[in-house]
Amino acid sequence: MPATAEPLPPAGEAFPAAAAGTPDVSVVVIVYNDAPRLPRAVRSVLGQSLRHLEVIVVDDCSTDATPSVVRELAGSDLRVRGLRLASNSGGCGAPRNAGIAAARAPYVMFLDSDDELPYHSCKSLLLAAEETGADFVTGEVTRLFEETGTTGLWYPELFEDVRVVEGVRAAPEYFTDSLSTNKLYRADFIDRHGLRFPEDLHYEDQLFTAKAFTLARAFAVVPWPVYTWRLAGDPAAGPSISSSRHKIQNVADRIRAARLVDDFLEETGNADLRPAKDAKFLRHDLRLHLGDLPFRDPRWTEEFAATVAPYLAGIPTEAFEALPREQRICQYLLTRGRLEEAAECARTLDRPRLAPRHVVVDDTGRTFWGRTPPEDARAAAALDISAWRLGEQPFTTGPLRHEVTALERAGARLRIAVSTYDPARLLAGRVPVTAELRVAAAGEPLAVPFRYAPTQDPPGAERGPAVRTADVELDLSQVPMGLKGFRGRRHPVITLDRLGLTRTDPLLAPAGLTPLRVRAGRHEIRAACEGRGAGRLELTWERAGALGRAEAAAPHLTPVSRGARRLTRRMTGPRAKALAYHELQKLPIDDELVVFEALEGRGYADSPRYIHEELCRRGLPLRAVWSYTGSPSSYPDGVELIRRGSWEYVRTVARARYWVDSHGFPALFAKRPGTRYLQTWHGQAFKHMGFDIPELRLAAPERRRQHREMVNRWDALIAPSEEFERTFVRANEYSGKLLRTGLPRNDVLVRWNDPEQRDRAAATRERLQIPDGRAVLLYAPTFRDGARGSGESVRVDLAELAREVGDAWTVVVRPHYYERFTVPRELGHAVRDGREFTDLNDLMLASDALLTDYSSVMFDYANLGRPILLYADDYENYRSVSRGTYYDLADIAPGPMLSTTGELAAALKDLKAVREQWAGAHAAFQERFNPLETGRASKAVVDLFFEGSSR
């Protein structure tokens, strides 16, 4: 039954009466002096796929045009009601409470006037609530950064699957989900427990949601976005309350809200939930403010420390132990009054490659943060960074810190004094390091070589100095601008190289750096500290002259310029390129032109690479052109390149005699009759493919038609096994020619013992800086559908694995290119990031064993005859809830299926026994899936597709 609506606040002013009937959902929209953005928020509710709802707009006594906007909205749609508070409350609590009192529906949601609800939010949350009977349903939040148009998900790890949680003790991590706006609540749940927002402090969501999670018998979780949190890019709009971290009062309000939650948990007999709430406070609330420390003045930092220190003193020590060590150090320095050092440390938070300026080693060999040894046991415990094992960090990923120490202007040039802090002594050694400062604007980056000043090592500094200095002169007039010039921000980086091993790191600037303005050609460039994040040196280009004056007079796009931008997109977008492609097909075909593409342009790899190399060996009269996206660094010198999606790409693809790729050329390009398309595909199928995937099998007819057209373009498809024909070929309804040759990319794996491949493996190990005597475990998991970019696929506890076998094994993590991964600071001695290797064969050849889950890499790796370990802790969910599989993994597994890091460590400690135990299964796997892999697939493909074709 719906809750009975309470009378409107006596002092309030009511707008038009509600529409007849009880709505399904009441959406409370709160507003204060936000007349321009309010209609957008309300329209996002009125346009919902759930039509039977009401919008209650609560005006917190605005002084702008908001009241008239509310009247207009209410007059245009009977589902809109307006309330106006008699006086401004100064927060969100009072207007939300007024909305709760006025709501007539059995379910309630909240929306801020500067945000929006996605189209299906109300309906999808309502269906979840009705199906589960949960007290409330919570869903994912999309953060939209208006300045750049980019988006990101808010704590995506909390919203991976549909689930019902029977009380927050079953999943205490949901205390982190502290927003009230991404949830749909049962009104009777709110009323039964007297849930209301506090009205005398900011961050009122914290207490409200903590109470809701604690009191709920059950809550449901959905993994799709239900709320769009817009982060304004217009400075005139002013920061929201949640973005006003610069106000000490807001810090005090966060602390007060945290204390109120503590009191509530204690008073209601739920004190056992305090550790989960403490973890949330430290990792979210406090962490946000710590990240701002480098950009706050000393007085603010002193007030901040005085505000948070008493509360931190009351948090149990155990809560700090789960934090990253650099955050613990930052908190310690802050509470001990070492404010400048705390700000220095704050720049390293969540940035494992960013080094402290200084470290010190005591007589026992322990390493500490700072210039001097700690003065007492407490300081020693807080500042000990021995676990980082700085002396064992590799050159490419170990910690460094480049900082601007002085900045001067000389005409169009910037003279930059750079200090590089190198506590791990990565730059030391007999082989010198070459250095460049790189800046990009509208074209290729400008690279400015520089040298570090010679140094004389102090006594006892066996591994070289910890601080190196250099002077760099950057001529901004030489930075490529393109024909149209450039307007925007860029951040110079420093690239270091030693024997082909390269690394690129940011160049930091002091927060108090006095901005400089430089005139270079038609541009004026401002050099300053970035003012957020790590605080990089930031260069901002603005056009000078008449165009610059016009832009300054109208900084925001006028309707005319918006129209021009739309016209530009129309003239250069996919539709225009498709039309141009159609016309270009009227030109004669180029019989010698072959377009190669691998990994959708991500690099020189996969079977197309080895087919190309075979063509080069034979010297056939063909001209090979490769498409690329991102960096072209993986392609050999002399290879002709075109950027994927560019106009040159359109022209080349339209006229080529041959297409060769491993994924799929863009769908908008129909293949002309004279072109022959070789699809190599990028692996055998374990997980469902093509029309066997539910989202495609159940898709609309148009979507299915598009997929068939993509497949029908193929003139030939490489088939490595009968199993591939039974799975992939059938699932995609392909009926064209099959080249039963094996995969060209596997030739080097079959011939792993050739001198050329042994040299390649050795070069890879050297590039990864694998210590002598260490074995290499290649960890290559596949992505999880619905969780791309979440990091979820890297499921092994790498810290535990390093503790168990880190002295004998180096783990090279190669996640799927859809996935994200960063080597934790404490694991740099035992873990490497393998993503810089475009061709996975480099890593397979260099490894001693493979660890994967459900990736097709297992089929390729079997050709090496080396052990394969399968980490399948989520197998049942993957095969039944996720995409689904063609095989029961246990039936075909070439190695042990493991579900804990302990089991994995035990297998690595006795790999000889694993090899012997699984020899038969490995051989059967190889025979079943790789019967055609002879090491001559590249030659066979060229014979059948190129030499055997008529041109």
Secondary structure, DSSP 8 states (H G I E B T S, - for coil): ---------TT-EE-S---SS--SEEEEEEESS-TTTHHHHHHHHHTSS--SEEEEEEE---SSSHHHHHHHHHHH-TTEEEEE-SS--SSSHHHHHHHHHH--SSEEEEEETT-B--TTHHHHHHHHHHHH--SEEEEEEEEEETTTTEEEESSGGG-SS-EEESSGGG-GGGGG---STTEEEEHHHHHHTT----SSSS-HHHHHHHHHHHH-S-EEEEEEEEEEEEE---GGG---TTT-TT-HHHHHHHHHHHHHHHHHHHHTT-GGGHHHHHHHIIIIIIHHHHTTGGGS-HHHHHHHHHHHHHHHHTS-HHHHHTS-HHHHHHHHHHHTT-HHHHHHHHTTTT-TTB--S-EEE-TTS-EEESSS--SSHHHHHHHB-GGG-GGG--TTTS-BEEEEEEEEEETTEEEEEEEEE-TT-TT-SSS--EEEEEE-SSSS-EEEEE--------TT-TT--SEEEEEEEEEGGGS---TT---EEE--EEEEEETTEEEEEEEE--TT---EEEEETTEEEEEEE--STT-BEEEEEEE-HHHHHHHHH--S--HHHHHHHHHHHHHHSHHHHHHHHHHHTTS--EEEEEEEESGGGT-S-HHHHHHHHHHHHHT-S-EEEEEE-S--TTS-TT-EEEETTSHHHHHHHHHEEEEEESS---TT----TT-EEEE--SS--SB--GGGSHHHHTS-HHHHHHHHHHHHT-SEEE---HHHIIIIIHHTT--SEEE-S--GGGHHHHTTTSHHHHHHHHHHHHHHT--TT-EEEEE-----TT-TTSSTT--S-HHHHHHHHTTTEEEEE---TTS-----GGGTTTEEE-TT-SSHHHHHHH-SEEEESS-THHHHHGGGT--EEEE-TTHHHHHHTSS-BSS-HHHH-SS-EE-SHHHHHHHHHTHHHHHHHTHHHHHHHHHHH-TT-SS-HHHHHIIIIIITS--
